[in-house]
Amino acid sequence: GEQLLVACDASGSSEASSPEEGKSSKKGRAANFLRKVEPGWWRFSYIGDWVIVVCFVIFSSLINLAEPRHLDLPFPSTNPNVAYPYKQDTIPAWAAGLYSFGGAVAAVVVCVPFMRSIHDMHNAALSLLYSWGLAHTFTSVGKVFAGRYRPNYLDMLEDLSISGDSDKEWNGRMSFPSGHATIMFAGCTWMALYMAGKLKCFTNKGGEAWKSALCVGPLMAAWLGAITRTRDYHHDFSDILAGSIIGACGAFVSYFCYFRSVFDKKCHLPKRASRRTEEGRQLACLLEGHCTPFVQTKDLPTTGAGPVTFG
């Protein structure tokens, strides 16, 4: 016989509908339920957070326009520490940002159909931008304050004099710390943490090797990208090590400001997520006929609309 969807309203009445109408009705009720519970995630303090993050981003961009300090260089024309050949970047700066932060954005987009949460998307955008701004600020200030010469400084000067860009000599004194390493680890470490939270790698129900391998993949990409800076003679190993630590620390600080610990049993949720928001998301999944792999749907909540049954 024809399957029927029975939906009980608040007064206990029910009506029968065709499977097509029932499917449309289920989606409509799920959307309405989400619209009712999702507004509870917003906090006025988020406005201040956005202002601070934007200030970090602007300051880190402006500080790069400052000329670094002049560091005394012994035997400037023959010093072997700055006499390495000048090579083009294996990974340009734009590519480093694209594959680190672009990959993080892609991870968030993939999780959107499963999380169904504006709160999660908002916190992801805020914390990811915070990671970039915080790490980039520390690195930019360090470059200007340290004024360390690049390993290819002498060859860079010759190349600049030939091209007529000798006024950009100060770029050869911005070796410490590595900006490429900072940006790559800031984005890739954040992405690894976000994936670990959504996959619940480190909870009591973890232990699946494919999950941890998937999460450390971005870190391997960042590490290899950072090493290219020494292969191109733009940095020493100490430069990329410092940049990697700064980027990773920026990612940890920004992620844990807005998301639960990866060891928490609800690590897939952002901080300040109310119980009603999570229950509404679970119920919406059930109403649409499927549930996310991140959240168990047993003990689903009941609403004032009465029980929902499927024929």
Backbone torsions as a table, in degrees:
resi	resn	phi	psi	omega
1	GLY	NA	166.7	-178.4
2	GLU	-69.9	132.7	179.0
3	GLN	-75.9	142.2	-177.0
4	LEU	-120.9	146.9	173.5
5	LEU	-103.9	125.0	-178.8
6	VAL	-110.0	119.4	179.4
7	ALA	-119.6	122.4	-178.7
8	CYS	-97.0	128.8	178.3
9	ASP	-88.4	-173.9	-174.1
10	ALA	-64.3	-26.9	-178.2
11	SER	-88.8	-4.2	177.5
12	GLY	94.4	-2.1	178.5
13	SER	-76.0	160.7	-179.3
14	SER	-143.4	158.0	177.2
15	GLU	-144.0	151.9	-178.9
16	ALA	-101.6	148.9	179.1
17	SER	-145.9	165.9	178.6
18	SER	-73.2	164.2	179.1
19	PRO	-58.5	-37.8	-179.5
20	GLU	-65.4	-45.9	179.4
21	GLU	-66.0	-36.2	179.7
22	GLY	-64.5	-39.4	179.0
23	LYS	-63.8	-44.9	178.4
24	SER	-64.1	-38.9	-179.9
25	SER	-65.8	-39.7	179.3
26	LYS	-61.6	-45.9	180.0
27	LYS	-63.9	-39.6	179.9
28	GLY	-64.5	-42.9	179.2
29	ARG	-67.5	-36.3	177.5
30	ALA	-63.8	-44.7	179.5
31	ALA	-63.5	-41.8	179.9
32	ASN	-64.3	-40.4	-179.7
33	PHE	-64.3	-42.8	179.5
34	LEU	-64.4	-37.6	179.8
35	ARG	-63.7	-30.7	-178.6
36	LYS	-77.6	-34.9	-174.6
37	VAL	-95.7	-27.7	-175.5
38	GLU	-64.6	-35.0	-180.0
39	PRO	-58.4	-18.6	-177.9
40	GLY	-69.2	-10.6	-176.7
41	TRP	-78.3	-23.7	-171.4
42	TRP	-70.8	138.1	173.5
43	ARG	-126.6	141.4	-178.9
44	PHE	-61.8	-27.7	-178.5
45	SER	-64.5	-18.3	178.3
46	TYR	-62.0	-29.8	178.6
47	ILE	-62.4	-45.0	176.5
48	GLY	-63.0	-36.7	178.3
49	ASP	-62.5	-44.1	179.7
50	TRP	-63.7	-39.4	179.0
51	VAL	-62.7	-44.7	-180.0
52	ILE	-63.6	-44.5	-179.1
53	VAL	-63.0	-44.4	179.1
54	VAL	-62.7	-37.7	177.4
55	CYS	-63.2	-40.9	176.5
56	PHE	-60.2	-45.3	-178.0
57	VAL	-63.4	-45.2	-179.1
58	ILE	-66.0	-45.2	-178.8
59	PHE	-63.0	-42.5	-179.2
60	SER	-64.9	-29.0	177.5
61	SER	-77.1	-37.1	-178.6
62	LEU	-74.0	-34.8	-177.4
63	ILE	-65.3	-24.9	178.2
64	ASN	-68.1	-16.1	178.7
65	LEU	-81.7	-11.6	-180.0
66	ALA	-80.8	146.3	178.9
67	GLU	-80.9	133.2	180.0
68	PRO	-70.4	162.5	-178.9
69	ARG	-66.4	154.4	177.5
70	HIS	-87.5	112.8	179.2
71	LEU	-95.3	134.5	178.7
72	ASP	-62.1	130.6	-178.2
73	LEU	-118.4	108.7	178.5
74	PRO	-64.0	140.3	179.3
75	PHE	46.9	64.3	-171.0
76	PRO	-59.7	-28.5	-177.0
77	SER	-89.7	-14.8	-176.2
78	THR	-130.4	6.8	-177.3
79	ASN	-63.8	118.7	-176.7
80	PRO	-68.0	-20.5	-178.5
81	ASN	-70.8	-18.0	-179.5
82	VAL	-123.0	21.2	-175.2
83	ALA	-107.7	18.2	178.5
84	TYR	-74.3	155.1	-177.1
85	PRO	-69.7	149.7	178.9
86	TYR	-85.1	127.9	179.4
87	LYS	-130.2	153.7	175.5
88	GLN	-71.1	156.9	-178.8
89	ASP	-66.6	131.3	170.4
90	THR	-66.3	-41.8	176.6
91	ILE	-121.9	105.6	177.6
92	PRO	-61.5	163.8	-177.8
93	ALA	-60.9	-39.8	-178.8
94	TRP	-65.9	-35.6	179.9
95	ALA	-70.4	-36.1	177.9
96	ALA	-62.5	-43.7	177.9
97	GLY	-68.1	-35.3	-177.7
98	LEU	-67.9	-45.4	-174.6
99	TYR	-81.7	-18.0	176.1
100	SER	-88.2	-59.3	-178.7
101	PHE	-78.6	-29.8	173.7
102	GLY	-64.8	-38.1	176.3
103	GLY	-65.8	-37.8	177.9
104	ALA	-64.9	-42.0	177.7
105	VAL	-63.3	-40.2	178.4
106	ALA	-62.1	-38.5	178.3
107	ALA	-63.6	-39.7	178.3
108	VAL	-65.6	-42.6	-179.2
109	VAL	-63.2	-39.3	179.1
110	VAL	-63.1	-34.5	-177.6
111	CYS	-82.2	-11.6	-177.4
112	VAL	-57.2	-48.1	-179.0
113	PRO	-63.1	-23.6	-178.7
114	PHE	-89.6	-39.2	-177.7
115	MET	-80.6	-37.7	178.8
116	ARG	51.5	48.3	-174.2
117	SER	-139.7	120.8	172.8
118	ILE	-66.1	-34.5	178.3
119	HIS	-58.1	-46.3	-179.2
120	ASP	-64.5	-43.2	179.9
121	MET	-65.2	-41.2	179.3
122	HIS	-62.9	-48.8	-178.7
123	ASN	-65.2	-33.7	177.7
124	ALA	-64.9	-46.3	179.6
125	ALA	-63.3	-42.9	-177.9
126	LEU	-66.9	-47.3	-176.7
127	SER	-71.7	-32.6	178.5
128	LEU	-68.1	-42.4	177.0
129	LEU	-67.3	-35.7	176.7
130	TYR	-63.5	-40.1	178.1
131	SER	-59.5	-46.1	179.8
132	TRP	-65.2	-48.9	-177.1
133	GLY	-63.6	-42.6	-178.1
134	LEU	-66.8	-49.1	-178.5
135	ALA	-66.2	-41.9	-178.7
136	HIS	-66.3	-34.6	177.9
137	THR	-64.2	-47.6	179.4
138	PHE	-60.2	-42.9	-178.3
139	THR	-68.8	-43.0	-178.8
140	SER	-64.0	-42.6	177.5
141	VAL	-63.6	-40.4	179.1
142	GLY	-63.6	-40.1	179.3
143	LYS	-62.0	-46.5	-177.8
144	VAL	-69.4	-38.8	-176.4
145	PHE	-74.7	-35.9	-176.6
146	ALA	-81.7	-47.2	-179.9
147	GLY	65.1	34.2	-177.3
148	ARG	-76.3	140.5	-178.8
149	TYR	-78.1	143.8	176.3
150	ARG	-74.9	154.8	178.1
151	PRO	-60.9	-24.9	-178.7
152	ASN	-104.3	27.8	-171.7
153	TYR	-59.3	-47.3	-177.1
154	LEU	-64.5	-44.2	179.1
155	ASP	-68.3	-32.2	177.2
156	MET	-65.8	-39.5	177.9
157	LEU	-61.3	-43.1	178.9
158	GLU	-63.7	-41.0	179.3
159	ASP	-66.4	-38.8	-179.8
160	LEU	-68.9	-36.7	179.4
161	SER	-68.4	-33.6	178.1
162	ILE	-70.5	-40.0	-178.4
163	SER	-81.2	-10.1	-179.9
164	GLY	83.7	13.6	-179.7
165	ASP	-107.0	40.0	-176.5
166	SER	-64.7	-17.6	178.8
167	ASP	-70.9	-11.7	179.1
168	LYS	-94.3	20.1	-179.9
169	GLU	-56.9	-31.4	-176.8
170	TRP	-61.9	-21.0	177.5
171	ASN	-64.1	-26.1	177.6
172	GLY	-75.6	-5.6	179.0
173	ARG	-113.5	31.2	178.8
174	MET	-127.9	49.0	-175.3
175	SER	-81.6	-36.1	-173.7
176	PHE	-111.3	129.0	-10.7
177	PRO	-86.6	176.1	-177.8
178	SER	-74.9	122.3	177.4
179	GLY	-70.8	-36.6	178.2
180	HIS	-61.1	-47.0	-179.3
181	ALA	-62.8	-38.8	179.4
182	THR	-62.0	-50.5	-177.0
183	ILE	-64.7	-42.7	-178.2
184	MET	-66.1	-40.5	-179.7
185	PHE	-77.5	-29.5	176.6
186	ALA	-63.8	-44.2	-179.6
187	GLY	-76.8	-44.6	-175.2
188	CYS	-73.5	-35.4	176.4
189	THR	-66.3	-41.4	177.1
190	TRP	-61.4	-43.0	179.5
191	MET	-63.5	-39.6	178.3
192	ALA	-63.0	-41.8	178.5
193	LEU	-66.3	-42.0	-179.7
194	TYR	-63.0	-43.6	178.7
195	MET	-67.0	-38.8	178.7
196	ALA	-63.6	-37.2	178.2
197	GLY	-68.4	-44.0	-178.0
198	LYS	-69.7	-32.9	-179.7
199	LEU	-90.0	-6.6	-179.7
200	LYS	55.9	51.2	-176.6
201	CYS	-67.2	-34.3	-169.7
202	PHE	-112.9	16.8	174.7
203	THR	-86.6	177.8	-179.7
204	ASN	-63.7	-20.9	180.0
205	LYS	-97.1	13.3	179.6
206	GLY	-81.0	-146.9	177.4
207	GLY	97.4	3.7	177.9
208	GLU	-95.0	121.7	-171.9
209	ALA	-64.3	-33.6	-176.6
210	TRP	-64.4	-30.0	179.4
211	LYS	-68.5	-48.3	-179.3
212	SER	-66.8	-37.2	178.2
213	ALA	-63.5	-38.0	178.4
214	LEU	-66.3	-35.0	-177.4
215	CYS	-76.4	-33.9	-179.0
216	VAL	-83.2	-8.5	177.5
217	GLY	-54.9	-48.6	177.9
218	PRO	-60.0	-33.0	179.7
219	LEU	-68.2	-37.0	176.4
220	MET	-65.0	-40.7	177.9
221	ALA	-62.0	-41.7	179.2
222	ALA	-66.5	-39.4	-178.8
223	TRP	-65.6	-44.4	178.5
224	LEU	-65.7	-38.5	177.7
225	GLY	-64.1	-37.7	178.8
226	ALA	-67.3	-36.8	-178.9
227	ILE	-65.5	-29.7	178.7
228	THR	-60.4	-22.8	179.5
229	ARG	-68.7	-29.3	174.2
230	THR	-81.4	-33.6	177.5
231	ARG	-66.2	-28.8	178.1
232	ASP	-90.2	0.2	179.5
233	TYR	62.0	31.3	175.2
234	HIS	-93.5	-18.5	-177.2
235	HIS	-147.9	156.8	166.8
236	ASP	-85.5	168.7	-180.0
237	PHE	-64.9	-32.9	178.2
238	SER	-65.9	-29.8	177.7
239	ASP	-66.2	-46.9	-177.6
240	ILE	-73.7	-29.2	177.2
241	LEU	-66.2	-44.7	178.7
242	ALA	-64.5	-43.1	178.9
243	GLY	-63.1	-38.4	179.6
244	SER	-65.7	-41.7	179.5
245	ILE	-65.1	-43.3	179.2
246	ILE	-62.0	-45.5	179.6
247	GLY	-62.8	-44.2	179.7
248	ALA	-65.4	-40.9	178.7
249	CYS	-64.8	-40.3	176.7
250	GLY	-60.8	-38.8	178.8
251	ALA	-68.0	-41.8	179.5
252	PHE	-63.5	-46.0	-178.5
253	VAL	-62.0	-48.1	-175.9
254	SER	-68.7	-39.1	-178.1
255	TYR	-66.8	-48.8	-175.4
256	PHE	-75.4	-8.4	172.1
257	CYS	-71.3	-29.6	-170.9
258	TYR	-124.9	-4.5	178.5
259	PHE	-131.5	154.2	-179.8
260	ARG	-68.9	161.4	178.4
261	SER	-60.3	145.7	179.1
262	VAL	-68.8	-9.8	176.8
263	PHE	-95.6	-6.3	179.0
264	ASP	-74.4	145.2	-179.8
265	LYS	-67.5	-18.0	175.5
266	LYS	-114.1	42.6	-175.6
267	CYS	-68.3	-13.5	179.4
268	HIS	-77.6	-9.8	-176.1
269	LEU	-100.2	149.4	172.4
270	PRO	-73.6	162.6	175.9
271	LYS	-67.0	153.7	-179.4
272	ARG	67.6	16.0	175.8
273	ALA	-74.7	121.1	-178.7
274	SER	-75.6	160.1	179.3
275	ARG	-64.6	-35.6	179.9
276	ARG	-66.1	-36.2	178.7
277	THR	-63.4	-44.8	179.2
278	GLU	-66.6	-41.3	179.3
279	GLU	-64.8	-39.4	178.8
280	GLY	-63.9	-38.0	179.1
281	ARG	-67.5	-40.9	179.1
282	GLN	-64.5	-42.8	-179.5
283	LEU	-65.8	-37.2	177.7
284	ALA	-62.5	-39.4	177.5
285	CYS	-61.9	-42.6	-179.6
286	LEU	-65.9	-40.5	-179.3
287	LEU	-64.7	-30.6	179.4
288	GLU	-89.7	1.8	171.2
289	GLY	92.2	5.6	176.5
290	HIS	-151.2	161.6	-177.9
291	CYS	-126.4	157.8	-178.9
292	THR	-76.5	155.9	176.4
293	PRO	-76.1	-6.8	-174.8
294	PHE	-90.7	-23.7	-171.5
295	VAL	-128.7	130.9	173.9
296	GLN	-74.7	142.1	-176.0
297	THR	-107.8	16.6	175.0
298	LYS	-73.5	158.1	-178.3
299	ASP	56.5	44.3	-179.5
300	LEU	-66.1	151.2	-176.1
301	PRO	-75.1	157.9	171.2
302	THR	-103.7	152.7	-177.8
303	THR	-119.8	174.2	179.1
304	GLY	-67.9	-11.6	-178.2
305	ALA	-82.1	1.3	179.0
306	GLY	87.0	176.5	-177.5
307	PRO	-69.0	151.7	177.4
308	VAL	-113.5	125.2	-178.3
309	THR	-125.2	154.5	179.6
310	PHE	-119.7	133.8	178.1
311	GLY	-81.9	NA	NA
